[in-house]
Amino acid sequence: MLSIRGGRLIGKRAYVLEGMGAAPASEAIESFMLQYYEANPEVPKEIALQVDPESIEALTEVLSQKRNGKVTLIVPQRGAKAELIDMAEQNAREELELYKRNVLATQAQSLEILKKLQEALRLKEMPLYIEAYDISNTGSTEIVSSMVVFKEGRAETKNYRRFKMKVITEQNDYGSMQETLLRRFNRYQSGSSDEAFSTLPNLLLVDGGAQHVNAAREVLNDLGIDVPVWGMAKDDRHRSHRLVNGETGIELGRDQDILRFVASVQNEAHRYALQYNKNLRKKRLEKSALDDIQGIGPGRKKLLLKAFGSVKKLKEASLEDIAKVEGIGEKIAKIIKEGLDRKN
């Protein structure tokens, strides 16, 4: 994308639309423009394109509304603007080649690390598809788990999944891990159409030591599923330092590439589980703080949260500010304030 102002080139940027290699150029350009101008408030009067977008009239209308003025889309065939389009296309080709080289280099490095991991763990197959699990809880509430996926050494976020415990109701990491794996691999055996559940991993990693590995392996054995299981054990400073399988252990410090990779997998599983835990805890706290106050129904709750953003900010607000919210008034504001104060 070239930016022209006053007849002068003032900037250029390159973008890669992943997954659109088979799409017609008209579709790709329209998709890019909708995404780009959705995120960028400044829409120019005129936009020169390589080809007509798929729905030129609809796109022109969308951009004109965004600009609050007429926007013209053109496909120049000759002259200075056509030369600029040629320049943009050449720049795009060069950037694409650079991107491809970087992707190939990254893939080669990832496969080299996976080969090292295969040798270190003595796996029959290269672990091209890895699943990692972690448990997070707030005591006996918000007991959740994460399943993160690494495909060919890179995070496959579209196949991440999370679980809220249904059977385990008390803090029990081993039981929670078993419930998670039972639900996940039952989906596999039932022929789930969900890609995340229909694929069998080459390696399964769990956050923890030998006991976590044994708990996971017990579920897999009962289901008749043969997948290598290793535990990502941490040291006293909560840093990844060993992989264990209940029989032996591998010190990760011997190979920095493997250490960094396992640490990234472990951190990602932990982050995803913790994020889900925090979201559920926030919903629970906000729900109990407002829903137990007499006279505050779903409508008023929505108005209050829209006005203040969170229950925390609502608690900090003055009686006068709460009363100003549409549909609240001084009488209801006083009830809200007293109700929230009782919960502190």
ZIKARA-V249172 format. One record per pair of residues at least 12 apart in sequence whose ideal C-beta (glycine too) atoms are under 10 Angstrom apart, sorted by sequence separation. I is the first residue (numbers start at 1). J is the second residue. D is the distance in Angstrom with one decimal. If there is no record, write none. Layout:
[[I,J,D] [I,J,D]]
This chain:
[[1,13,5.3] [17,29,9.5] [20,32,8.6] [47,59,9.5] [59,71,9.0] [60,72,7.6] [114,126,5.4] [115,127,9.5] [133,145,6.0] [134,146,5.1] [147,159,8.2] [148,160,5.3] [149,161,8.4] [167,179,5.2] [168,180,9.2] [184,196,8.6] [185,197,8.3] [188,200,6.5] [204,216,6.7] [217,229,5.1] [230,242,9.6] [231,243,6.9] [232,244,8.5] [240,252,6.1] [241,253,6.6] [250,262,9.4] [289,301,9.9] [321,333,8.4] [322,334,8.6] [1,14,7.5] [47,60,9.3] [60,73,5.6] [114,127,5.6] [117,130,8.8] [133,146,6.6] [134,147,8.8] [147,160,6.6] [148,161,8.6] [163,176,8.6] [166,179,7.2] [184,197,6.4] [188,201,9.9] [204,217,9.1] [216,229,5.0] [230,243,4.7] [231,244,4.7] [239,252,9.4] [240,253,9.7] [304,317,9.2] [308,321,8.2] [320,333,7.9] [322,335,9.9] [323,336,9.2] [1,15,7.0] [17,31,6.7] [33,47,7.6] [59,73,6.9] [113,127,10.0] [114,128,6.7] [132,146,8.1] [133,147,5.7] [134,148,8.1] [146,160,7.3] [147,161,4.5] [148,162,9.5] [165,179,5.8] [183,197,9.3] [215,229,9.6] [216,230,9.5] [230,244,6.7] [231,245,7.1] [239,253,10.0] [287,301,8.9] [290,304,7.0] [307,321,8.5] [308,322,8.2] [319,333,5.5] [322,336,5.8] [323,337,9.3] [17,32,6.0] [111,126,7.6] [132,147,7.5] [133,148,8.0] [146,161,7.8] [147,162,7.1] [165,180,7.9] [167,182,8.8] [185,200,8.7] [214,229,8.8] [216,231,8.2] [230,245,5.0] [231,246,7.8] [243,258,8.5] [286,301,8.9] [290,305,7.9] [307,322,8.4] [318,333,9.2] [319,334,6.5] [322,337,6.4] [33,49,8.4] [47,63,7.5] [57,73,9.5] [114,130,8.5] [131,147,5.9] [132,148,5.1] [145,161,9.2] [146,162,5.4] [147,163,7.3] [163,179,7.6] [164,180,10.0] [167,183,9.2] [204,220,7.8] [213,229,5.3] [215,231,9.8] [229,245,6.6] [230,246,9.1] [233,249,7.4] [243,259,10.0] [317,333,9.2] [15,32,6.6] [56,73,5.9] [111,128,8.3] [131,148,7.3] [132,149,7.9] [145,162,7.0] [146,163,7.9] [163,180,5.0] [166,183,8.1] [212,229,9.0] [213,230,6.6] [214,231,9.0] [228,245,7.6] [229,246,8.3] [233,250,9.9] [307,324,8.4] [308,325,8.2] [319,336,8.8] [17,35,8.5] [29,47,10.0] [110,128,9.6] [130,148,8.8] [131,149,5.7] [132,150,7.2] [144,162,6.3] [145,163,4.7] [162,180,9.4] [163,181,9.6] [165,183,9.5] [212,230,9.9] [213,231,4.3] [230,248,9.9] [231,249,8.9] [235,253,9.8] [240,258,9.9] [241,259,8.1] [304,322,7.5] [307,325,4.8] [319,337,5.3] [322,340,9.4] [30,49,9.5] [34,53,9.1] [43,62,9.6] [44,63,9.1] [45,64,9.9] [56,75,9.3] [130,149,7.0] [131,150,8.1] [144,163,6.4] [145,164,8.3] [161,180,9.4] [185,204,9.8] [212,231,5.1] [213,232,9.8] [230,249,9.3] [233,252,9.2] [240,259,6.7] [243,262,6.6] [286,305,7.5] [306,325,8.7] [307,326,8.2] [317,336,9.3] [318,337,8.6] [319,338,9.7] [15,35,8.8] [29,49,5.9] [33,53,6.7] [43,63,5.4] [53,73,7.0] [129,149,7.2] [130,150,4.4] [143,163,9.3] [144,164,5.2] [145,165,7.4] [163,183,6.2] [184,204,9.8] [211,231,8.3] [212,232,8.9] [213,233,9.5] [230,250,8.2] [232,252,9.0] [239,259,9.3] [240,260,9.0] [242,262,9.3] [306,326,9.6] [317,337,8.5] [15,36,7.5] [29,50,6.9] [30,51,9.9] [32,53,9.3] [43,64,8.2] [52,73,7.8] [129,150,7.7] [130,151,7.9] [143,164,7.3] [144,165,6.9] [163,184,7.6] [204,225,9.4] [210,231,6.4] [212,233,8.8] [240,261,9.6] [241,262,9.3] [289,310,9.9] [290,311,6.3] [304,325,6.2] [307,328,8.7] [315,336,9.6] [28,50,9.9] [29,51,6.4] [30,52,9.2] [31,53,8.9] [37,59,9.4] [43,65,9.4] [45,67,7.7] [52,74,9.5] [53,75,9.5] [128,150,9.1] [129,151,5.7] [130,152,9.5] [142,164,7.9] [143,165,4.2] [161,183,9.7] [209,231,5.1] [240,262,5.3] [241,263,9.1] [289,311,4.6] [303,325,5.8] [314,336,7.6] [315,337,8.7] [13,36,9.5] [26,49,9.3] [28,51,9.2] [29,52,8.4] [30,53,3.8] [31,54,8.7] [43,66,5.0] [44,67,7.9] [52,75,5.7] [127,150,8.4] [128,151,6.8] [129,152,8.0] [130,153,8.4] [142,165,9.2] [143,166,9.6] [145,168,9.7] [161,184,7.4] [181,204,8.1] [204,227,5.0] [205,228,9.4] [206,229,6.7] [208,231,5.1] [209,232,8.9] [210,233,8.2] [240,263,4.1] [288,311,9.3] [289,312,9.1] [303,326,6.2] [304,327,9.3] [314,337,9.3] [317,340,9.4] [25,49,9.4] [26,50,9.6] [29,53,5.1] [30,54,4.8] [34,58,10.0] [38,62,9.2] [42,66,9.4] [43,67,4.0] [45,69,7.2] [46,70,9.5] [47,71,6.8] [48,72,9.4] [49,73,6.1] [51,75,6.2] [128,152,5.4] [143,167,10.0] [201,225,9.9] [203,227,7.2] [204,228,6.8] [205,229,7.8] [206,230,7.7] [207,231,7.5] [208,232,7.2] [209,233,4.7] [239,263,7.3] [240,264,9.0] [286,310,7.0] [287,311,9.1] [290,314,7.9] [303,327,5.7] [304,328,7.3] [316,340,9.8] [25,50,6.7] [26,51,5.5] [28,53,9.2] [29,54,8.1] [30,55,6.5] [34,59,7.3] [37,62,8.0] [41,66,7.8] [42,67,8.4] [43,68,8.9] [45,70,7.2] [46,71,7.4] [47,72,7.4] [48,73,8.1] [49,74,7.0] [50,75,7.1] [127,152,9.6] [128,153,8.1] [131,156,9.8] [143,168,5.8] [181,206,8.6] [200,225,7.3] [202,227,7.5] [203,228,5.4] [204,229,4.8] [205,230,5.7] [206,231,5.3] [207,232,5.5] [208,233,6.9] [209,234,8.8] [240,265,8.6] [285,310,9.7] [286,311,4.6] [289,314,8.3] [300,325,8.4] [302,327,10.0] [303,328,7.2] [315,340,5.0] [25,51,4.9] [26,52,6.1] [27,53,8.1] [28,54,9.2] [30,56,8.4] [33,59,6.5] [37,63,6.1] [40,66,9.4] [41,67,9.3] [43,69,8.5] [45,71,6.4] [46,72,4.8] [47,73,5.3] [48,74,5.4] [49,75,5.4] [50,76,9.5] [126,152,9.3] [127,153,8.8] [130,156,9.3] [136,162,9.6] [143,169,7.5] [161,187,9.3] [180,206,9.4] [200,226,9.1] [201,227,5.8] [202,228,7.6] [203,229,8.2] [204,230,7.5] [205,231,7.4] [206,232,7.0] [207,233,8.9] [208,234,8.6] [240,266,5.1] [285,311,6.9] [286,312,8.7] [289,315,7.8] [300,326,9.7] [314,340,6.9] [315,341,8.1] [24,51,8.6] [25,52,9.3] [26,53,5.6] [27,54,5.1] [44,71,7.4] [45,72,6.6] [46,73,7.9] [47,74,7.4] [48,75,7.4] [49,76,8.7] [126,153,9.9] [129,156,8.3] [143,170,8.2] [200,227,6.6] [201,228,8.9] [203,230,7.0] [204,231,9.9] [205,232,5.5] [207,234,8.2] [239,266,9.4] [240,267,8.1] [285,312,8.9] [300,327,6.2] [25,53,9.2] [26,54,4.5] [27,55,9.6] [30,58,8.9] [34,62,7.2] [38,66,8.3] [43,71,6.0] [44,72,9.3] [46,74,6.5] [48,76,5.5] [131,159,8.6] [133,161,10.0] [135,163,9.5] [137,165,8.3] [140,168,9.3] [141,169,9.3] [143,171,7.1] [145,173,9.4] [201,229,9.9] [217,245,8.5] [238,266,10.0] [282,310,8.3] [286,314,9.3] [299,327,7.3] [300,328,6.7] [304,332,9.8] [315,343,8.4] [25,54,9.5] [26,55,8.9] [30,59,5.8] [33,62,8.9] [34,63,9.1] [37,66,6.0] [131,160,9.9] [140,169,6.7] [143,172,8.2] [177,206,6.2] [217,246,7.1] [234,263,9.6] [282,311,9.0] [304,333,9.8] [311,340,7.6] [315,344,7.3] [24,54,7.5] [26,56,8.8] [29,59,9.2] [33,63,7.5] [37,67,8.9] [129,159,9.2] [131,161,9.3] [133,163,9.1] [135,165,8.9] [140,170,5.0] [141,171,9.2] [143,173,9.3] [177,207,8.7] [213,243,9.6] [216,246,9.7] [232,262,6.1] [282,312,9.6] [1,32,8.5] [23,54,9.6] [137,168,9.1] [139,170,8.8] [140,171,5.4] [145,176,5.9] [177,208,7.8] [213,244,6.4] [214,245,9.4] [215,246,10.0] [232,263,8.5] [1,33,9.6] [48,80,10.0] [50,82,9.9] [139,171,5.9] [140,172,9.2] [143,175,9.3] [144,176,8.3] [145,177,7.0] [212,244,9.0] [213,245,5.7] [214,246,5.3] [230,262,9.1] [234,266,7.8] [238,270,9.5] [296,328,9.4] [300,332,7.3] [304,336,7.4] [311,343,9.3] [48,81,5.0] [135,168,9.4] [137,170,9.3] [138,171,9.0] [143,176,5.8] [147,180,7.2] [161,194,8.3] [173,206,9.7] [186,219,9.8] [207,240,9.6] [209,242,8.2] [211,244,9.8] [213,246,4.7] [232,265,7.2] [233,266,9.5] [37,71,9.3] [48,82,8.3] [51,85,9.7] [137,171,5.6] [145,179,8.0] [146,180,8.7] [147,181,9.1] [173,207,8.8] [174,208,8.6] [177,211,9.7] [178,212,9.9] [181,215,8.5] [185,219,7.1] [189,223,6.6] [210,244,5.3] [212,246,9.2] [213,247,9.1] [232,266,4.5] [1,36,7.5] [46,81,8.9] [50,85,5.5] [137,172,8.9] [145,180,4.2] [159,194,8.8] [161,196,5.3] [173,208,7.0] [177,212,6.1] [181,216,5.7] [184,219,9.2] [185,220,7.0] [188,223,8.6] [189,224,8.7] [209,244,5.6] [210,245,7.7] [211,246,8.2] [232,267,9.8] [48,84,6.6] [49,85,7.5] [50,86,9.0] [114,150,9.1] [117,153,9.1] [135,171,9.3] [137,173,8.1] [143,179,9.1] [144,180,9.1] [145,181,9.0] [147,183,9.9] [159,195,6.2] [160,196,7.6] [161,197,7.6] [177,213,9.6] [180,216,9.0] [181,217,9.5] [182,218,10.0] [183,219,9.8] [189,225,8.0] [208,244,8.8] [210,246,4.5] [234,270,9.9] [295,331,9.1] [296,332,7.8] [300,336,8.5] [48,85,5.9] [135,172,9.0] [136,173,9.7] [147,184,6.3] [158,195,7.9] [159,196,4.0] [174,211,6.4] [178,215,5.4] [181,218,9.2] [182,219,5.3] [185,222,9.6] [186,223,7.6] [188,225,7.7] [209,246,8.7] [210,247,8.3] [232,269,8.1] [295,332,6.1] [50,88,7.4] [114,152,7.4] [135,173,4.9] [145,183,9.4] [158,196,7.9] [159,197,8.9] [173,211,8.8] [174,212,6.7] [177,215,5.3] [178,216,7.3] [181,219,4.5] [182,220,9.6] [185,223,5.3] [205,243,7.9] [210,248,9.8] [232,270,9.5] [3,42,9.6] [5,44,8.5] [49,88,9.5] [50,89,6.1] [114,153,5.4] [134,173,9.5] [135,174,9.0] [137,176,7.4] [145,184,9.3] [156,195,9.4] [173,212,7.1] [176,215,9.3] [177,216,5.9] [180,219,8.9] [181,220,7.0] [185,224,9.8] [210,249,8.4] [293,332,9.4] [296,335,7.8] [4,44,8.4] [33,73,8.8] [48,88,8.6] [110,150,9.0] [113,153,6.0] [135,175,9.5] [136,176,9.2] [156,196,8.7] [159,199,7.7] [174,214,8.4] [175,215,7.8] [178,218,6.9] [179,219,8.8] [182,222,8.3] [185,225,5.7] [209,249,8.9] [295,335,5.7] [296,336,6.6] [3,44,8.2] [110,151,9.6] [111,152,6.8] [112,153,8.9] [135,176,4.7] [174,215,4.2] [177,218,9.9] [178,219,5.1] [181,222,10.0] [182,223,7.6] [294,335,6.9] [295,336,8.4] [4,46,9.1] [50,92,9.0] [110,152,5.9] [111,153,6.6] [134,176,10.0] [135,177,6.1] [173,215,8.3] [174,216,8.9] [177,219,8.2] [181,223,8.6] [185,227,8.8] [293,335,6.5] [110,153,2.8] [133,176,9.5] [134,177,9.0] [156,199,9.7] [172,215,9.9] [293,336,6.1] [296,339,7.7] [4,48,8.4] [29,73,9.8] [109,153,7.9] [110,154,6.1] [133,177,6.4] [135,179,9.8] [174,218,9.3] [178,222,9.5] [181,225,9.2] [293,337,9.7] [295,339,9.0] [107,152,6.5] [108,153,10.0] [135,180,7.6] [293,338,8.5] [294,339,7.6] [1,47,9.6] [2,48,8.7] [106,152,9.8] [107,153,7.7] [134,180,9.6] [149,195,9.6] [181,227,9.9] [290,336,8.1] [293,339,3.6] [106,153,8.4] [107,154,8.2] [133,180,6.1] [149,196,6.8] [292,339,7.2] [293,340,7.4] [106,154,7.6] [133,181,7.2] [151,199,9.1] [181,229,9.3] [147,196,7.5] [290,339,8.1] [293,342,8.9] [131,181,9.5] [147,197,9.3] [149,199,8.4] [151,201,9.7] [289,339,8.3] [290,340,8.1] [292,342,9.2] [293,343,8.9] [133,184,8.4] [150,201,9.3] [289,340,6.4] [292,343,7.9] [149,201,7.8] [131,184,8.1] [150,203,9.1] [290,343,9.6] [147,201,9.9] [289,343,5.7] [150,205,9.0] [288,343,7.7] [289,344,9.7] [147,204,9.8] [148,205,9.3] [205,262,7.7] [207,265,9.6] [285,343,9.4] [207,266,6.1] [205,265,6.2] [206,266,9.8] [207,267,10.0] [145,206,9.9] [146,207,9.0] [205,266,7.5] [145,207,9.6] [203,265,9.9] [207,269,5.9] [206,269,8.7] [207,270,6.5] [205,269,7.7] [131,196,8.9] [207,273,8.3] [131,199,8.8] [131,200,9.3] [132,201,9.2] [129,199,6.2] [131,201,4.3] [129,200,7.9] [130,201,6.0] [131,202,9.2] [132,203,8.9] [133,204,7.6] [134,205,9.4] [135,206,8.9] [136,207,9.6] [129,201,4.9] [130,202,6.8] [131,203,7.7] [132,204,7.7] [133,205,7.3] [134,206,7.8] [135,207,7.1] [7,80,8.3] [128,201,9.2] [129,202,5.2] [130,203,4.8] [131,204,5.4] [132,205,4.2] [133,206,5.1] [134,207,4.1] [135,208,8.4] [14,88,9.5] [127,201,7.8] [128,202,5.8] [129,203,7.8] [130,204,7.6] [131,205,7.2] [132,206,7.3] [133,207,6.7] [134,208,8.6] [9,84,7.9] [12,87,8.7] [127,202,4.4] [128,203,9.0] [130,205,6.4] [131,206,9.4] [132,207,7.4] [133,208,9.3] [4,80,9.5] [12,88,7.7] [16,92,9.2] [126,202,6.9] [127,203,3.8] [4,81,8.7] [14,91,6.6] [15,92,8.8] [125,202,5.0] [126,203,9.3] [127,204,9.5] [135,212,8.9] [9,87,8.6] [13,91,9.6] [14,92,6.4] [124,202,8.7] [125,203,8.5] [127,205,9.2] [134,212,9.9] [12,91,6.4] [16,95,7.5] [123,202,7.1] [133,212,8.9] [4,84,6.8] [12,92,10.0] [14,94,8.5] [15,95,8.5] [16,96,6.9] [123,203,6.6] [14,95,3.8] [18,99,9.6] [2,84,5.9] [13,95,9.4] [14,96,8.2] [16,98,9.9] [121,203,7.5] [2,85,8.7] [12,95,9.7] [16,99,5.3] [133,216,7.7] [14,98,8.7] [16,100,9.4] [118,202,8.8] [2,87,6.8] [14,99,8.3] [18,103,9.7] [118,203,8.7] [2,88,5.1] [117,203,7.9] [1,88,6.9] [16,103,9.4] [114,202,9.1] [2,91,7.7] [114,203,9.2] [1,91,9.1] [1,92,8.8] [180,273,10.0] [131,227,8.5] [133,229,10.0] [132,230,9.8] [134,232,8.8] [133,232,9.7] [130,230,10.0] [132,232,7.4] [127,228,8.1] [124,226,9.9] [125,228,8.9] [127,230,9.8] [124,228,8.1] [123,228,5.7] [122,228,9.1] [121,228,6.9] [123,230,9.4] [153,261,7.1] [160,268,8.6] [121,230,6.4] [155,264,8.2] [160,269,9.4] [154,264,9.9] [155,265,8.5] [162,272,6.7] [163,273,9.2] [150,261,8.4] [153,264,9.7] [157,268,9.1] [161,272,9.2] [162,273,7.2] [153,265,9.7] [160,272,6.0] [164,276,7.8] [117,230,9.7] [155,268,6.2] [162,275,8.6] [163,276,8.7] [164,277,9.5] [150,264,8.5] [162,276,4.7] [150,265,5.9] [157,272,9.1] [162,277,9.5] [149,265,9.7] [164,280,7.1] [148,265,7.1] [155,272,10.0] [162,279,9.6] [148,266,9.6] [150,268,8.1] [162,280,9.9] [148,267,9.8] [149,268,9.6] [150,269,9.9] [148,268,5.0] [149,269,10.0] [148,269,4.8] [121,243,6.8] [146,268,8.4] [147,269,7.9] [148,270,9.3] [120,243,7.8] [122,245,9.9] [146,269,5.3] [148,271,8.6] [121,245,7.8] [145,269,9.0] [146,270,7.7] [148,272,5.5] [146,271,8.1] [147,272,8.2] [148,273,8.8] [117,243,8.8] [122,248,9.4] [146,272,3.9] [147,273,9.1] [121,248,9.6] [145,272,9.4] [146,273,3.6] [122,250,9.7] [144,272,9.6] [145,273,5.9] [146,274,8.2] [121,250,6.7] [144,273,6.0] [146,275,8.3] [120,250,5.4] [132,262,9.2] [144,274,8.9] [146,276,6.7] [120,251,9.7] [130,261,9.5] [134,265,10.0] [144,275,9.5] [145,276,8.4] [146,277,9.3] [120,252,8.9] [130,262,9.9] [132,264,10.0] [134,266,7.7] [144,276,4.8] [145,277,9.5] [117,250,9.3] [132,265,4.9] [134,267,9.6] [136,269,9.7] [144,277,5.2] [120,254,8.4] [131,265,9.6] [132,266,6.9] [134,268,8.9] [135,269,9.5] [136,270,7.7] [142,276,8.2] [143,277,8.4] [144,278,9.8] [120,255,7.2] [130,265,6.8] [132,267,9.9] [134,269,3.9] [135,270,9.5] [136,271,9.8] [142,277,4.9] [144,279,9.2] [119,255,9.9] [132,268,7.2] [133,269,6.2] [134,270,5.0] [136,272,9.0] [137,273,9.2] [141,277,9.3] [142,278,8.3] [144,280,6.7] [121,258,9.5] [132,269,4.3] [134,271,8.7] [136,273,3.9] [142,279,8.8] [143,280,9.4] [144,281,9.9] [117,255,8.9] [120,258,6.3] [131,269,9.2] [132,270,9.3] [134,272,7.5] [135,273,6.5] [136,274,5.0] [142,280,4.4] [116,255,6.1] [119,258,9.8] [133,272,9.9] [134,273,4.4] [136,275,8.7] [138,277,6.4] [141,280,8.2] [142,281,5.0] [117,257,8.8] [132,272,9.4] [133,273,8.3] [134,274,8.1] [136,276,7.0] [137,277,6.7] [138,278,9.0] [141,281,7.4] [142,282,9.7] [116,257,6.2] [117,258,5.6] [136,277,4.0] [142,283,9.3] [113,255,8.9] [116,258,5.6] [135,277,9.3] [136,278,8.6] [138,280,8.4] [142,284,7.1] [114,257,10.0] [138,281,5.5] [141,284,7.0] [113,257,4.9] [114,258,9.5] [117,261,7.0] [136,280,9.6] [137,281,9.8] [112,257,7.6] [113,258,6.6] [116,261,8.8] [117,262,7.9] [136,281,9.9] [138,284,8.8] [110,257,10.0] [113,260,8.3] [114,261,8.2] [109,257,8.4] [113,261,5.2] [113,262,9.7] [110,261,8.3]]
